[in-house]
Amino acid sequence: MRKLLKKRRLPFDHRPLQPHVTIARPGDRLPGADLAADLDVLRAYEGPEWLVDDVRLMKSEPGPRPTYEVLATTRDAKQG
């Protein structure tokens, strides 16, 4: 993937890739019809199977220098 981005002179992050799922709350930023259409597409989606070792609930603060904070992990639940 990075080779293709580099070939097309597109920017990319040099950090190691980490598979993840991002869940966002669109709030009032999307019209209801657009949100409903996106949800219909997601309901029908069947991606590849993969194993999960850990789940982390993250808080992200976007901006010129985004920050990320781990709020909870499945490890916390196993220990608690």
Distance bins in CASP14 RR format, pairs under 12 A and 6 or more apart:
PFRMAT RR
TARGET T0000
AUTHOR 0000-0000-0000
RMODE 2
METHOD distances of the structure
MODEL  1
1 7 0 0 0 0 0 1 0 0 0 0 0
1 8 0 0 0 0 0 1 0 0 0 0 0
1 10 0 0 0 0 0 1 0 0 0 0 0
1 12 0 0 0 0 1 0 0 0 0 0 0
1 13 0 0 0 0 0 1 0 0 0 0 0
1 17 0 0 0 0 1 0 0 0 0 0 0
2 8 0 0 0 0 0 1 0 0 0 0 0
2 10 0 0 0 0 1 0 0 0 0 0 0
2 11 0 0 0 0 0 1 0 0 0 0 0
2 12 1 0 1 0 0 0 0 0 0 0 0
2 13 0 0 0 0 1 0 0 0 0 0 0
2 14 0 0 0 0 1 0 0 0 0 0 0
2 15 0 0 0 0 0 1 0 0 0 0 0
2 16 0 0 0 0 0 1 0 0 0 0 0
2 17 0 0 0 0 1 0 0 0 0 0 0
3 10 0 0 0 0 0 1 0 0 0 0 0
3 12 0 0 0 0 0 1 0 0 0 0 0
4 10 0 0 0 0 1 0 0 0 0 0 0
4 12 0 0 0 0 1 0 0 0 0 0 0
5 11 1 0 0 1 0 0 0 0 0 0 0
5 12 1 0 1 0 0 0 0 0 0 0 0
5 13 0 0 0 0 1 0 0 0 0 0 0
5 14 0 0 0 0 0 1 0 0 0 0 0
6 12 1 0 0 1 0 0 0 0 0 0 0
6 14 0 0 0 0 0 1 0 0 0 0 0
13 66 0 0 0 0 0 1 0 0 0 0 0
15 68 0 0 0 0 0 1 0 0 0 0 0
18 53 0 0 0 0 0 1 0 0 0 0 0
18 54 0 0 0 0 0 1 0 0 0 0 0
18 56 0 0 0 0 0 1 0 0 0 0 0
18 58 0 0 0 0 0 1 0 0 0 0 0
18 68 0 0 0 0 0 1 0 0 0 0 0
19 47 0 0 0 0 0 1 0 0 0 0 0
19 48 0 0 0 0 0 1 0 0 0 0 0
19 50 1 0 0 1 0 0 0 0 0 0 0
19 51 0 0 0 0 0 1 0 0 0 0 0
19 52 0 0 0 0 1 0 0 0 0 0 0
19 53 0 0 0 0 0 1 0 0 0 0 0
19 54 0 0 0 0 0 1 0 0 0 0 0
20 50 0 0 0 0 0 1 0 0 0 0 0
20 52 0 0 0 0 0 1 0 0 0 0 0
20 54 0 0 0 0 0 1 0 0 0 0 0
20 55 0 0 0 0 1 0 0 0 0 0 0
20 56 0 0 0 0 1 0 0 0 0 0 0
20 57 0 0 0 0 0 1 0 0 0 0 0
20 58 0 0 0 0 1 0 0 0 0 0 0
20 60 0 0 0 0 0 1 0 0 0 0 0
20 68 0 0 0 0 0 1 0 0 0 0 0
21 42 0 0 0 0 0 1 0 0 0 0 0
21 45 0 0 0 0 0 1 0 0 0 0 0
21 47 0 0 0 0 0 1 0 0 0 0 0
21 50 0 0 0 0 0 1 0 0 0 0 0
21 52 0 0 0 0 1 0 0 0 0 0 0
21 55 0 0 0 0 1 0 0 0 0 0 0
21 56 0 0 0 0 0 1 0 0 0 0 0
21 57 0 0 0 0 0 1 0 0 0 0 0
21 58 0 0 0 0 0 1 0 0 0 0 0
22 56 0 0 0 0 0 1 0 0 0 0 0
22 57 0 0 0 0 0 1 0 0 0 0 0
22 58 0 0 0 0 1 0 0 0 0 0 0
22 60 0 0 0 0 1 0 0 0 0 0 0
22 62 0 0 0 0 0 1 0 0 0 0 0
22 68 0 0 0 0 0 1 0 0 0 0 0
23 42 0 0 0 0 0 1 0 0 0 0 0
23 55 0 0 0 0 0 1 0 0 0 0 0
23 57 0 0 0 0 1 0 0 0 0 0 0
23 58 0 0 0 0 1 0 0 0 0 0 0
23 59 0 0 0 0 0 1 0 0 0 0 0
23 60 0 0 0 0 0 1 0 0 0 0 0
24 30 0 0 0 0 0 1 0 0 0 0 0
24 35 0 0 0 0 0 1 0 0 0 0 0
24 38 0 0 0 0 0 1 0 0 0 0 0
24 42 0 0 0 0 0 1 0 0 0 0 0
24 58 0 0 0 0 0 1 0 0 0 0 0
24 60 0 0 0 0 1 0 0 0 0 0 0
24 62 0 0 0 0 0 1 0 0 0 0 0
25 35 0 0 0 0 0 1 0 0 0 0 0
26 32 0 0 0 0 1 0 0 0 0 0 0
26 34 0 0 0 0 1 0 0 0 0 0 0
26 35 1 0 1 0 0 0 0 0 0 0 0
26 36 0 0 0 0 0 1 0 0 0 0 0
26 38 0 0 0 0 1 0 0 0 0 0 0
26 39 0 0 0 0 0 1 0 0 0 0 0
27 34 0 0 0 0 0 1 0 0 0 0 0
27 35 0 0 0 0 1 0 0 0 0 0 0
28 34 0 0 0 0 0 1 0 0 0 0 0
28 35 0 0 0 0 0 1 0 0 0 0 0
29 35 0 0 0 0 1 0 0 0 0 0 0
30 36 0 0 0 0 1 0 0 0 0 0 0
30 37 0 0 0 0 1 0 0 0 0 0 0
30 38 1 0 0 1 0 0 0 0 0 0 0
30 39 0 0 0 0 0 1 0 0 0 0 0
31 37 0 0 0 0 1 0 0 0 0 0 0
31 38 0 0 0 0 0 1 0 0 0 0 0
32 38 0 0 0 0 1 0 0 0 0 0 0
32 39 0 0 0 0 1 0 0 0 0 0 0
32 40 0 0 0 0 0 1 0 0 0 0 0
33 39 0 0 0 0 0 1 0 0 0 0 0
33 40 0 0 0 0 0 1 0 0 0 0 0
34 40 0 0 0 0 0 1 0 0 0 0 0
34 41 0 0 0 0 0 1 0 0 0 0 0
35 41 0 0 0 0 0 1 0 0 0 0 0
35 42 0 0 0 0 0 1 0 0 0 0 0
36 42 0 0 0 0 0 1 0 0 0 0 0
36 43 0 0 0 0 0 1 0 0 0 0 0
37 43 0 0 0 0 0 1 0 0 0 0 0
37 44 0 0 0 0 0 1 0 0 0 0 0
38 44 0 0 0 0 0 1 0 0 0 0 0
38 45 0 0 0 0 0 1 0 0 0 0 0
39 45 0 0 0 0 0 1 0 0 0 0 0
52 73 0 0 0 0 0 1 0 0 0 0 0
52 74 0 0 0 0 1 0 0 0 0 0 0
53 73 0 0 0 0 0 1 0 0 0 0 0
53 74 0 0 0 0 1 0 0 0 0 0 0
53 75 0 0 0 0 1 0 0 0 0 0 0
53 78 0 0 0 0 0 1 0 0 0 0 0
54 70 0 0 0 0 0 1 0 0 0 0 0
54 72 0 0 0 0 0 1 0 0 0 0 0
54 73 1 0 0 1 0 0 0 0 0 0 0
54 74 1 0 1 0 0 0 0 0 0 0 0
54 75 1 0 0 1 0 0 0 0 0 0 0
54 76 0 0 0 0 0 1 0 0 0 0 0
54 77 0 0 0 0 0 1 0 0 0 0 0
54 78 0 0 0 0 1 0 0 0 0 0 0
55 70 0 0 0 0 0 1 0 0 0 0 0
55 71 0 0 0 0 0 1 0 0 0 0 0
55 72 0 0 0 0 1 0 0 0 0 0 0
55 73 1 0 0 1 0 0 0 0 0 0 0
55 74 1 0 1 0 0 0 0 0 0 0 0
55 75 0 0 0 0 1 0 0 0 0 0 0
55 76 0 0 0 0 0 1 0 0 0 0 0
55 77 0 0 0 0 1 0 0 0 0 0 0
55 78 0 0 0 0 0 1 0 0 0 0 0
56 68 0 0 0 0 1 0 0 0 0 0 0
56 69 0 0 0 0 0 1 0 0 0 0 0
56 70 1 0 1 0 0 0 0 0 0 0 0
56 71 0 0 0 0 1 0 0 0 0 0 0
56 72 1 0 0 1 0 0 0 0 0 0 0
56 73 1 0 1 0 0 0 0 0 0 0 0
56 74 1 0 0 1 0 0 0 0 0 0 0
56 75 0 0 0 0 1 0 0 0 0 0 0
56 76 0 0 0 0 1 0 0 0 0 0 0
56 77 0 0 0 0 0 1 0 0 0 0 0
57 68 0 0 0 0 0 1 0 0 0 0 0
57 69 0 0 0 0 1 0 0 0 0 0 0
57 70 1 0 0 1 0 0 0 0 0 0 0
57 71 1 0 1 0 0 0 0 0 0 0 0
57 72 1 0 1 0 0 0 0 0 0 0 0
57 73 1 0 0 1 0 0 0 0 0 0 0
57 74 0 0 0 0 1 0 0 0 0 0 0
57 75 0 0 0 0 0 1 0 0 0 0 0
57 76 0 0 0 0 1 0 0 0 0 0 0
57 77 0 0 0 0 0 1 0 0 0 0 0
58 66 0 0 0 0 0 1 0 0 0 0 0
58 67 0 0 0 0 0 1 0 0 0 0 0
58 68 1 0 1 0 0 0 0 0 0 0 0
58 69 1 0 0 1 0 0 0 0 0 0 0
58 70 1 0 1 0 0 0 0 0 0 0 0
58 71 1 0 0 1 0 0 0 0 0 0 0
58 72 0 0 0 0 1 0 0 0 0 0 0
58 73 0 0 0 0 1 0 0 0 0 0 0
59 66 0 0 0 0 0 1 0 0 0 0 0
59 67 0 0 0 0 1 0 0 0 0 0 0
59 68 1 0 0 1 0 0 0 0 0 0 0
59 69 1 0 1 0 0 0 0 0 0 0 0
59 70 0 0 0 0 1 0 0 0 0 0 0
59 71 1 0 1 0 0 0 0 0 0 0 0
59 72 0 0 0 0 0 1 0 0 0 0 0
60 66 1 0 0 1 0 0 0 0 0 0 0
60 67 1 0 0 1 0 0 0 0 0 0 0
60 68 1 0 1 0 0 0 0 0 0 0 0
60 69 1 0 0 1 0 0 0 0 0 0 0
60 70 0 0 0 0 0 1 0 0 0 0 0
60 71 0 0 0 0 0 1 0 0 0 0 0
61 67 1 0 1 0 0 0 0 0 0 0 0
61 68 1 0 0 1 0 0 0 0 0 0 0
61 69 1 0 0 1 0 0 0 0 0 0 0
62 68 0 0 0 0 0 1 0 0 0 0 0
70 76 0 0 0 0 1 0 0 0 0 0 0
72 78 0 0 0 0 0 1 0 0 0 0 0
72 79 0 0 0 0 0 1 0 0 0 0 0
72 80 0 0 0 0 0 1 0 0 0 0 0
73 79 0 0 0 0 1 0 0 0 0 0 0
73 80 0 0 0 0 0 1 0 0 0 0 0
74 80 0 0 0 0 0 1 0 0 0 0 0
END
